[in-house]
Amino acid sequence: MTGRTARVVAGLLVLGSIGYPAWPQTAAPATGATTPSIGSTPGIGTPGTSTSPSTGASSPAATPPVAAPPPGSPPPVPYTDSEFPAWLRAVRRAEVVTVGAFPITLILTSVAYQGYLYAANDFGPTPQLTTQQQLDILFAGVGVAALVALADFIVGRVTKTSARPVAP
């Protein structure tokens, strides 16, 4: 296996091992014990019960399920604009825009670099990327995502200042 293929296979195995416990099980095992499904894992079971790891049988739980808040307690209130300073909201927005733009900028940066290599190689097969080239693509993707966040910040400032009414 090539290095890239090995990384793809390893990534799929990791993602599969993360997602497998939450995947619904449709068939029961041959022993007749029930198979856990979404919302129940071995040892946790349904609320008010516990599952024996050895037999899979449910029994009443020793601890009650988590209770709802007591009646009469105030409901949660959303944050208001006055709770956080404007610069902190701007930093949070920049973070969200950067993280949101990163996957797109990484793909576009990688495609652009691969296209450059393809054209530089007389439109023939391109060699496999080195580790340094992969890091360069990664850092370029992060940089372009940060530029997208900076552009969002500038556009936000310009539209906020131009929306103010002009004094007569």
C-alpha positions as CSV (number, residue, x, y, z in Angstrom):
1,M,0.0,0.0,0.0
2,T,1.2,3.5,-0.7
3,G,1.4,6.0,2.1
4,R,-1.7,7.9,1.0
5,T,-3.8,4.7,0.7
6,A,-2.7,3.6,4.1
7,R,-3.7,7.0,5.6
8,V,-7.1,6.8,4.0
9,V,-7.7,3.2,5.2
10,A,-6.5,4.2,8.7
11,G,-8.8,7.2,8.7
12,L,-11.8,5.1,7.7
13,L,-11.1,2.6,10.4
14,V,-10.9,5.3,13.0
15,L,-14.1,6.9,11.8
16,G,-15.8,3.5,11.7
17,S,-14.7,2.7,15.2
18,I,-16.0,6.1,16.4
19,G,-19.4,5.7,14.7
20,Y,-20.0,2.0,15.2
21,P,-21.4,2.2,18.8
22,A,-24.0,4.7,17.7
23,W,-25.0,2.7,14.6
24,P,-28.4,0.9,15.0
25,Q,-28.1,-2.8,15.2
26,T,-30.9,-4.7,13.3
27,A,-30.0,-8.4,13.8
28,A,-29.9,-10.1,17.2
29,P,-26.8,-12.2,17.9
30,A,-27.0,-16.0,17.7
31,T,-27.0,-16.4,21.5
32,G,-30.5,-14.9,21.7
33,A,-29.3,-11.8,23.7
34,T,-30.6,-8.5,22.5
35,T,-28.2,-6.2,20.6
36,P,-27.8,-2.6,21.8
37,S,-29.2,0.1,19.6
38,I,-29.0,3.9,19.5
39,G,-29.7,5.3,22.9
40,S,-28.6,2.1,24.8
41,T,-25.2,0.8,25.2
42,P,-24.1,-2.3,27.2
43,G,-24.1,-1.4,30.9
44,I,-26.3,1.6,30.5
45,G,-29.6,0.3,29.2
46,T,-32.9,2.2,29.3
47,P,-33.7,4.7,32.0
48,G,-34.5,3.0,35.3
49,T,-32.7,-0.3,34.4
50,S,-29.2,-1.6,34.2
51,T,-27.8,-4.2,31.9
52,S,-25.7,-7.1,33.1
53,P,-22.5,-7.2,31.0
54,S,-22.3,-11.0,31.2
55,T,-25.9,-11.9,30.3
56,G,-27.3,-8.8,28.7
57,A,-30.4,-9.0,31.0
58,S,-32.0,-5.9,32.3
59,S,-32.7,-5.3,36.0
60,P,-33.9,-2.4,38.0
61,A,-31.2,0.2,38.4
62,A,-29.7,1.1,41.8
63,T,-29.7,4.8,41.0
64,P,-32.7,6.6,39.6
65,P,-32.5,8.5,36.3
66,V,-31.6,12.1,36.3
67,A,-34.6,14.2,37.5
68,A,-36.0,17.3,35.7
69,P,-35.4,20.6,37.4
70,P,-37.8,21.3,40.3
71,P,-41.0,23.0,39.4
72,G,-41.0,26.7,39.9
73,S,-37.4,27.2,38.9
74,P,-36.8,29.9,36.4
75,P,-36.3,28.7,32.8
76,P,-32.9,29.3,31.2
77,V,-32.5,32.7,29.6
78,P,-30.5,33.3,26.4
79,Y,-27.5,35.6,26.5
80,T,-28.0,39.3,25.8
81,D,-25.8,41.5,23.7
82,S,-24.7,43.4,26.9
83,E,-23.2,40.3,28.5
84,F,-20.2,40.2,26.2
85,P,-18.0,43.1,24.9
86,A,-18.2,43.8,21.2
87,W,-14.6,42.8,20.6
88,L,-15.2,39.4,22.1
89,R,-18.2,38.9,19.8
90,A,-16.1,39.9,16.8
91,V,-13.4,37.4,17.8
92,R,-16.0,34.7,18.2
93,R,-17.4,35.5,14.8
94,A,-14.0,35.4,13.2
95,E,-13.3,32.0,14.8
96,V,-16.6,30.6,13.5
97,V,-16.0,32.0,10.0
98,T,-12.4,30.7,9.9
99,V,-13.3,27.2,11.1
100,G,-16.3,27.1,8.8
101,A,-14.3,28.3,5.7
102,F,-11.3,26.0,6.4
103,P,-12.6,22.8,4.8
104,I,-13.6,24.6,1.7
105,T,-10.3,26.6,1.5
106,L,-8.3,23.5,2.1
107,I,-10.0,21.6,-0.8
108,L,-9.6,24.6,-3.1
109,T,-6.0,25.1,-2.1
110,S,-5.2,21.5,-2.7
111,V,-7.0,21.4,-6.1
112,A,-5.2,24.6,-7.2
113,Y,-1.8,23.2,-6.1
114,Q,-2.4,19.9,-7.9
115,G,-3.5,21.9,-11.0
116,Y,-0.3,23.9,-10.8
117,L,1.8,20.7,-10.6
118,Y,-0.2,19.1,-13.4
119,A,0.5,22.2,-15.7
120,A,4.1,22.4,-14.6
121,N,4.6,18.7,-15.4
122,D,3.5,19.3,-19.0
123,F,0.0,18.0,-18.3
124,G,1.4,14.5,-17.5
125,P,1.3,12.4,-14.3
126,T,2.3,14.3,-11.2
127,P,4.6,12.9,-8.5
128,Q,3.2,12.1,-5.1
129,L,3.2,15.1,-2.7
130,T,6.0,15.3,-0.1
131,T,5.2,15.9,3.5
132,Q,6.5,19.4,3.2
133,Q,4.2,20.1,0.2
134,Q,1.2,18.7,2.2
135,L,2.1,21.0,5.1
136,D,2.3,23.9,2.7
137,I,-1.2,23.1,1.4
138,L,-2.5,22.9,4.9
139,F,-1.0,26.2,6.0
140,A,-2.2,27.9,2.8
141,G,-5.7,26.6,3.5
142,V,-5.6,28.0,7.1
143,G,-4.2,31.3,5.7
144,V,-6.9,31.6,3.1
145,A,-9.6,30.8,5.7
146,A,-8.1,33.5,8.0
147,L,-8.3,35.9,5.0
148,V,-11.9,35.0,4.5
149,A,-12.6,35.9,8.2
150,L,-10.7,39.2,7.8
151,A,-12.8,40.0,4.7
152,D,-15.9,39.2,6.7
153,F,-14.8,41.5,9.4
154,I,-14.0,44.3,7.0
155,V,-17.4,43.9,5.2
156,G,-19.2,43.9,8.5
157,R,-17.5,47.1,9.6
158,V,-18.1,48.9,6.3
159,T,-21.8,47.9,6.3
160,K,-22.2,48.8,9.9
161,T,-20.7,52.3,9.4
162,S,-22.6,52.9,6.2
163,A,-25.9,51.9,7.8
164,R,-25.6,54.7,10.3
165,P,-27.8,57.7,9.6
166,V,-26.0,60.8,8.5
167,A,-26.5,63.8,10.8
168,P,-28.1,66.8,9.0
